Amino acid sequence: MSIEKMISEHPEVRGDFNASLALAVKHAMDCAAICNSCADACSGEEMEMRRSIRLTMDCADVCTATYRIATRRTDHNRQLIRTMLAACIEACETCAEECEKHDHPHCRRCAAMCRECARDCRIALTQLNEEVHADGGRSAFAHDAA
């Protein structure tokens, strides 16, 4: 079963499915796992990888928090989701920049996943921002339906 399907079946979504947010959620889940694995692999490298380990662990935690908050559709909190997407973009871009400095296959894979996650979170954030402007910003708890 896919997370997109799970979100679309939530009673609060009621057919108003936000595909860009659902894709960002899926990639945040994937990115959290890949960053976690990369941090572990970095700990096994011969060279000093302390900064890389820290940044990949931070990114994994931010991605985890982002997907967890964004999958909760009851009593939507659009502003918090927007904040988490922005944090996820920042964490992913920072992690990708660091991992791109290393020639390890796990770092290259992690950097690519972080770039993909940041891109998808940026698209979802743009769409949520457009929805806020479309309804005049009347409610931070509006039904945004991911």
Phi, psi and omega in degrees: 000142181264154177293327178299317179295318180300314179296316183296336181270358180295137182299333179283340181283318175046048175082354179265070189274127179263095185295324181292322177290321178297321178293321177297320177298312180300314182287331173294322176297312179298317183295321178301316181292317181292318177297318178300315179293320179297317179301318178295317179296322178298326180292342179267355180284152180289328184278166178291118184234020186305312181297316180298317179299314181299312183292323179289325176293318177299315181297317178301318180293317179294317178298319179297312179298320181297309182293327180293315180291318184288342178272350178277112187255350178284131180052061186312140175237083185301319182297318179295320177298317178299317179297317180293321177298318178296318178295321180295319177301312181298313181297318181293318180294320178296316179296316180300316179301318180290312182296330179292347178281346185249147183261019179278140179304321180294325178289320178297317179295317180297315180299317180297317179294319178297319178296318179295316180296315179300316179300313182290324176294323178296318178297314180296319179296317178301316180295317178296321177297320178295323178294321179297315180292327181293326179262015177073013180067023185298329187215126174285346181250027181293157179286099181260344173045093174275000000 
